[in-house]
Each structure stands twice: as C-alpha cells, then as structure tokens.
C-alpha cells in the first residue's frame, strides 16, 4: 500500500466528508471500525481501474 502524506486529522476529516456524502460506509465489528465502499461505487472503481 502506498504511503500517504498528511496528518491524521486531515485523514479523519476526509473520512467524515465521504461518509456524510454516502461515498463510504462505516461498519463496526467489536472493537474495530471498518470503512467500505457501497456496491455501486465498488463497481465504478473496478470499471475505471480497467
């Protein structure tokens, strides 16, 4: 995985912004929080990456 530049605060703000716009989904498993793309965005990313 590529190393990202920026602070943890910037990452947190970006995740919050994406969640507000429905572009990521937040799932909680016991003591962990996982972020994932909705199925329609997963399909779009696959199409663009080809």
N, CA, C and O atoms as a GROMACS GRO file, in nm:
protein
  200
    1UNK      N    1   0.084  -0.118   0.000
    1UNK     CA    2   0.000   0.000   0.000
    1UNK      C    3   0.089   0.124   0.000
    1UNK      O    4   0.192   0.127   0.067
    2UNK      N    5   0.050   0.223  -0.073
    2UNK     CA    6   0.130   0.346  -0.085
    2UNK      C    7   0.124   0.426   0.043
    2UNK      O    8   0.022   0.431   0.112
    3UNK      N    9   0.236   0.490   0.074
    3UNK     CA   10   0.242   0.575   0.192
    3UNK      C   11   0.174   0.707   0.159
    3UNK      O   12   0.201   0.768   0.056
    4UNK      N   13   0.086   0.751   0.247
    4UNK     CA   14   0.011   0.874   0.227
    4UNK      C   15   0.076   0.988   0.304
    4UNK      O   16   0.133   0.969   0.411
    5UNK      N   17   0.065   1.106   0.248
    5UNK     CA   18   0.113   1.224   0.317
    5UNK      C   19  -0.006   1.296   0.380
    5UNK      O   20  -0.118   1.287   0.329
    6UNK      N   21   0.017   1.366   0.488
    6UNK     CA   22  -0.088   1.440   0.556
    6UNK      C   23  -0.101   1.394   0.699
    6UNK      O   24  -0.045   1.292   0.739
    7UNK      N   25  -0.175   1.470   0.774
    7UNK     CA   26  -0.190   1.440   0.915
    7UNK      C   27  -0.307   1.345   0.939
    7UNK      O   28  -0.391   1.324   0.851
    8UNK      N   29  -0.311   1.289   1.059
    8UNK     CA   30  -0.424   1.204   1.096
    8UNK      C   31  -0.552   1.285   1.100
    8UNK      O   32  -0.659   1.234   1.068
    9UNK      N   33  -0.542   1.411   1.139
    9UNK     CA   34  -0.659   1.498   1.142
    9UNK      C   35  -0.718   1.519   1.003
    9UNK      O   36  -0.839   1.520   0.987
   10UNK      N   37  -0.631   1.535   0.903
   10UNK     CA   38  -0.678   1.550   0.766
   10UNK      C   39  -0.746   1.423   0.716
   10UNK      O   40  -0.848   1.430   0.648
   11UNK      N   41  -0.690   1.308   0.751
   11UNK     CA   42  -0.750   1.181   0.714
   11UNK      C   43  -0.888   1.166   0.777
   11UNK      O   44  -0.982   1.124   0.711
   12UNK      N   45  -0.899   1.201   0.904
   12UNK     CA   46  -1.026   1.192   0.975
   12UNK      C   47  -1.131   1.282   0.909
   12UNK      O   48  -1.245   1.241   0.890
   13UNK      N   49  -1.092   1.403   0.874
   13UNK     CA   50  -1.185   1.495   0.808
   13UNK      C   51  -1.229   1.441   0.672
   13UNK      O   52  -1.346   1.451   0.636
   14UNK      N   53  -1.136   1.384   0.599
   14UNK     CA   54  -1.170   1.327   0.468
   14UNK      C   55  -1.268   1.211   0.481
   14UNK      O   56  -1.363   1.200   0.404
   15UNK      N   57  -1.246   1.125   0.579
   15UNK     CA   58  -1.336   1.011   0.602
   15UNK      C   59  -1.474   1.061   0.643
   15UNK      O   60  -1.575   1.010   0.594
   16UNK      N   61  -1.480   1.161   0.730
   16UNK     CA   62  -1.609   1.218   0.770
   16UNK      C   63  -1.683   1.276   0.650
   16UNK      O   64  -1.804   1.257   0.636
   17UNK      N   65  -1.611   1.347   0.565
   17UNK     CA   66  -1.672   1.407   0.447
   17UNK      C   67  -1.729   1.302   0.352
   17UNK      O   68  -1.840   1.315   0.303
   18UNK      N   69  -1.652   1.197   0.327
   18UNK     CA   70  -1.700   1.089   0.242
   18UNK      C   71  -1.822   1.019   0.302
   18UNK      O   72  -1.915   0.985   0.229
   19UNK      N   73  -1.822   0.999   0.431
   19UNK     CA   74  -1.935   0.934   0.498
   19UNK      C   75  -2.060   1.021   0.490
   19UNK      O   76  -2.170   0.970   0.466
   20UNK      N   77  -2.045   1.152   0.509
   20UNK     CA   78  -2.161   1.242   0.500
   20UNK      C   79  -2.225   1.238   0.362
   20UNK      O   80  -2.347   1.249   0.350
   21UNK      N   81  -2.143   1.222   0.260
   21UNK     CA   82  -2.193   1.219   0.123
   21UNK      C   83  -2.234   1.080   0.076
   21UNK      O   84  -2.271   1.062  -0.039
   22UNK      N   85  -2.226   0.982   0.165
   22UNK     CA   86  -2.268   0.846   0.132
   22UNK      C   87  -2.172   0.774   0.041
   22UNK      O   88  -2.210   0.678  -0.027
   23UNK      N   89  -2.046   0.819   0.039
   23UNK     CA   90  -1.949   0.757  -0.052
   23UNK      C   91  -1.868   0.647   0.015
   23UNK      O   92  -1.795   0.574  -0.053
   24UNK      N   93  -1.879   0.633   0.144
   24UNK     CA   94  -1.822   0.519   0.216
   24UNK      C   95  -1.922   0.478   0.323
   24UNK      O   96  -2.004   0.558   0.367
   25UNK      N   97  -1.914   0.354   0.364
   25UNK     CA   98  -1.999   0.301   0.470
   25UNK      C   99  -1.910   0.266   0.588
   25UNK      O  100  -1.801   0.211   0.573
   26UNK      N  101  -1.959   0.298   0.706
   26UNK     CA  102  -1.886   0.270   0.830
   26UNK      C  103  -1.949   0.149   0.897
   26UNK      O  104  -2.068   0.149   0.926
   27UNK      N  105  -1.868   0.047   0.920
   27UNK     CA  106  -1.914  -0.075   0.986
   27UNK      C  107  -1.834  -0.095   1.114
   27UNK      O  108  -1.714  -0.070   1.116
   28UNK      N  109  -1.900  -0.138   1.220
   28UNK     CA  110  -1.831  -0.163   1.346
   28UNK      C  111  -1.836  -0.311   1.379
   28UNK      O  112  -1.943  -0.373   1.379
   29UNK      N  113  -1.720  -0.367   1.407
   29UNK     CA  114  -1.706  -0.506   1.448
   29UNK      C  115  -1.632  -0.509   1.580
   29UNK      O  116  -1.512  -0.482   1.586
   30UNK      N  117  -1.703  -0.542   1.687
   30UNK     CA  118  -1.646  -0.548   1.822
   30UNK      C  119  -1.567  -0.420   1.850
   30UNK      O  120  -1.629  -0.315   1.866
   31UNK      N  121  -1.436  -0.426   1.856
   31UNK     CA  122  -1.356  -0.308   1.891
   31UNK      C  123  -1.298  -0.239   1.768
   31UNK      O  124  -1.216  -0.147   1.783
   32UNK      N  125  -1.338  -0.280   1.648
   32UNK     CA  126  -1.282  -0.223   1.526
   32UNK      C  127  -1.388  -0.149   1.446
   32UNK      O  128  -1.506  -0.184   1.449
   33UNK      N  129  -1.345  -0.047   1.376
   33UNK     CA  130  -1.430   0.024   1.281
   33UNK      C  131  -1.370   0.004   1.143
   33UNK      O  132  -1.250   0.024   1.124
   34UNK      N  133  -1.453  -0.034   1.048
   34UNK     CA  134  -1.408  -0.063   0.912
   34UNK      C  135  -1.487   0.027   0.817
   34UNK      O  136  -1.607   0.048   0.835
   35UNK      N  137  -1.418   0.080   0.716
   35UNK     CA  138  -1.484   0.162   0.615
   35UNK      C  139  -1.480   0.086   0.483
   35UNK      O  140  -1.379   0.026   0.447
   36UNK      N  141  -1.592   0.090   0.411
   36UNK     CA  142  -1.602   0.020   0.284
   36UNK      C  143  -1.680   0.104   0.185
   36UNK      O  144  -1.752   0.197   0.223
   37UNK      N  145  -1.666   0.072   0.058
   37UNK     CA  146  -1.742   0.140  -0.047
   37UNK      C  147  -1.876   0.071  -0.066
   37UNK      O  148  -1.883  -0.051  -0.057
   38UNK      N  149  -1.981   0.147  -0.093
   38UNK     CA  150  -2.108   0.085  -0.131
   38UNK      C  151  -2.090   0.007  -0.262
   38UNK      O  152  -2.001   0.040  -0.341
   39UNK      N  153  -2.172  -0.095  -0.285
   39UNK     CA  154  -2.155  -0.179  -0.404
   39UNK      C  155  -2.150  -0.101  -0.536
   39UNK      O  156  -2.070  -0.135  -0.623
   40UNK      N  157  -2.232   0.000  -0.553
   40UNK     CA  158  -2.232   0.075  -0.679
   40UNK      C  159  -2.099   0.148  -0.700
   40UNK      O  160  -2.052   0.157  -0.814
   41UNK      N  161  -2.038   0.199  -0.595
   41UNK     CA  162  -1.908   0.265  -0.608
   41UNK      C  163  -1.797   0.164  -0.631
   41UNK      O  164  -1.701   0.193  -0.702
   42UNK      N  165  -1.809   0.045  -0.572
   42UNK     CA  166  -1.710  -0.061  -0.597
   42UNK      C  167  -1.708  -0.096  -0.746
   42UNK      O  168  -1.602  -0.111  -0.805
   43UNK      N  169  -1.828  -0.109  -0.805
   43UNK     CA  170  -1.836  -0.141  -0.946
   43UNK      C  171  -1.776  -0.030  -1.031
   43UNK      O  172  -1.707  -0.058  -1.129
   44UNK      N  173  -1.802   0.094  -0.995
   44UNK     CA  174  -1.747   0.208  -1.070
   44UNK      C  175  -1.594   0.208  -1.063
   44UNK      O  176  -1.527   0.227  -1.164
   45UNK      N  177  -1.539   0.185  -0.944
   45UNK     CA  178  -1.394   0.183  -0.927
   45UNK      C  179  -1.334   0.071  -1.011
   45UNK      O  180  -1.229   0.090  -1.073
   46UNK      N  181  -1.398  -0.045  -1.013
   46UNK     CA  182  -1.348  -0.156  -1.096
   46UNK      C  183  -1.348  -0.118  -1.244
   46UNK      O  184  -1.252  -0.149  -1.316
   47UNK      N  185  -1.455  -0.052  -1.289
   47UNK     CA  186  -1.463  -0.012  -1.431
   47UNK      C  187  -1.355   0.090  -1.465
   47UNK      O  188  -1.292   0.080  -1.570
   48UNK      N  189  -1.333   0.186  -1.379
   48UNK     CA  190  -1.235   0.291  -1.405
   48UNK      C  191  -1.093   0.235  -1.402
   48UNK      O  192  -1.007   0.281  -1.477
   49UNK      N  193  -1.068   0.136  -1.315
   49UNK     CA  194  -0.935   0.081  -1.300
   49UNK      C  195  -0.893  -0.008  -1.418
   49UNK      O  196  -0.774  -0.034  -1.435
   50UNK      N  197  -0.987  -0.052  -1.496
   50UNK     CA  198  -0.954  -0.142  -1.609
   50UNK      C  199  -0.890  -0.070  -1.722
   50UNK      O  200  -0.857  -0.131  -1.823
   0.00000   0.00000   0.00000
